[in-house]
Amino acid sequence: MRDLVRAGIRALNLPLLVDDAHASATVTSIRGPEGLDVEALRKLLSQKYKVVLAGGQGDLKGKIFRIGHMGYAEPADLLQVLSTVELALAELGWPVTKGAAVRAAEEVLLGA
């Protein structure tokens, strides 16, 4: 699940907070690159797409967002999250290749 999310985020050209060697099995933290309002992204995801992503805490407040992949989360849930992140980014004017995040995640899921 971790690798599926990380592949999708990389396909969106968003920077991950930590490298693969230190990546959590339960949550993926994504840095908001310069020019991307992380809180506006989280708000749009929550209000329009009904997808709630955690923000940063302390020094990382407003700088990162987090995608959880533990508990009752299934791969299909994460494909939906990646799809809505992609849609919201596009809506906010961030350059994305439509379908890239889901495609990259599916390749991990299918072992391609």
C-alpha positions as CSV (number, residue, x, y, z in Angstrom):
1,M,0.0,0.0,0.0
2,R,2.9,2.4,0.8
3,D,4.6,1.7,-2.5
4,L,1.3,2.1,-4.4
5,V,0.7,5.6,-2.9
6,R,4.3,6.7,-3.3
7,A,4.3,5.7,-7.0
8,G,1.1,7.7,-7.5
9,I,2.5,10.8,-5.8
10,R,5.7,10.6,-7.7
11,A,3.7,10.4,-11.0
12,L,2.2,13.8,-10.0
13,N,5.7,15.2,-9.5
14,L,5.1,16.0,-5.9
15,P,7.9,15.7,-3.4
16,L,7.7,13.0,-0.7
17,L,8.7,14.0,2.8
18,V,11.1,11.1,3.3
19,D,13.1,8.7,1.1
20,D,12.0,5.1,0.5
21,A,14.3,3.7,3.1
22,H,12.5,5.7,5.8
23,A,9.0,5.5,4.5
24,S,6.2,4.6,6.8
25,A,4.0,1.5,6.1
26,T,1.0,3.4,7.5
27,V,1.1,7.0,6.2
28,T,2.7,8.9,3.3
29,S,3.7,12.5,3.8
30,I,3.9,14.8,0.8
31,R,5.5,18.2,0.7
32,G,3.6,21.0,-1.0
33,P,6.0,22.3,-3.6
34,E,6.4,26.1,-3.9
35,G,3.3,27.6,-5.4
36,L,0.9,24.9,-4.1
37,D,-1.3,25.9,-1.3
38,V,-1.5,22.7,0.7
39,E,-4.4,23.9,2.8
40,A,-6.4,24.9,-0.3
41,L,-5.8,21.5,-1.7
42,R,-7.0,19.7,1.5
43,K,-10.1,22.0,1.7
44,L,-11.1,21.3,-1.9
45,L,-10.6,17.6,-1.4
46,S,-12.7,17.6,1.7
47,Q,-15.5,19.9,0.5
48,K,-15.9,18.8,-3.2
49,Y,-14.6,15.2,-3.2
50,K,-15.3,14.1,0.4
51,V,-11.8,12.9,0.8
52,V,-10.1,14.0,4.1
53,L,-6.4,14.1,4.2
54,A,-4.3,15.0,7.2
55,G,-2.2,18.1,7.3
56,G,1.1,18.7,8.9
57,Q,1.7,19.4,12.5
58,G,4.1,21.8,14.3
59,D,6.7,23.1,11.9
60,L,5.1,21.2,9.0
61,K,1.7,22.8,9.4
62,G,0.6,24.1,6.0
63,K,3.6,22.5,4.3
64,I,2.6,18.9,3.9
65,F,-0.4,16.7,3.5
66,R,-0.6,13.0,4.5
67,I,-2.4,10.0,3.0
68,G,-3.1,7.2,5.4
69,H,-2.9,3.6,4.3
70,M,-3.7,1.5,7.3
71,G,-6.6,-0.2,9.0
72,Y,-9.6,-0.8,6.7
73,A,-8.0,0.9,3.7
74,E,-7.9,-1.2,0.6
75,P,-6.0,-0.6,-2.7
76,A,-9.2,0.6,-4.4
77,D,-9.6,3.2,-1.7
78,L,-6.1,4.5,-2.4
79,L,-6.7,4.5,-6.1
80,Q,-9.7,6.8,-5.4
81,V,-7.7,9.1,-3.2
82,L,-4.9,9.4,-5.8
83,S,-7.5,10.1,-8.5
84,T,-9.1,12.9,-6.4
85,V,-5.8,14.4,-5.5
86,E,-5.0,14.5,-9.2
87,L,-8.4,16.2,-10.0
88,A,-8.0,18.7,-7.2
89,L,-4.5,19.6,-8.2
90,A,-5.7,20.2,-11.8
91,E,-8.6,22.3,-10.5
92,L,-6.1,24.4,-8.5
93,G,-4.1,25.0,-11.7
94,W,-1.2,22.6,-10.8
95,P,0.2,20.8,-14.0
96,V,-0.8,17.2,-13.9
97,T,-1.0,14.4,-16.5
98,K,-4.5,13.1,-16.3
99,G,-4.5,9.5,-15.1
100,A,-0.8,9.4,-14.2
101,A,-1.2,8.8,-10.5
102,V,-3.6,6.0,-10.9
103,R,-1.7,4.4,-13.7
104,A,1.6,4.4,-11.6
105,A,-0.2,3.0,-8.6
106,E,-1.9,0.3,-10.7
107,E,1.5,-0.8,-12.0
108,V,2.7,-1.3,-8.4
109,L,-0.5,-3.1,-7.5
110,L,-0.3,-5.4,-10.5
111,G,3.5,-5.9,-10.2
112,A,4.2,-4.4,-13.6
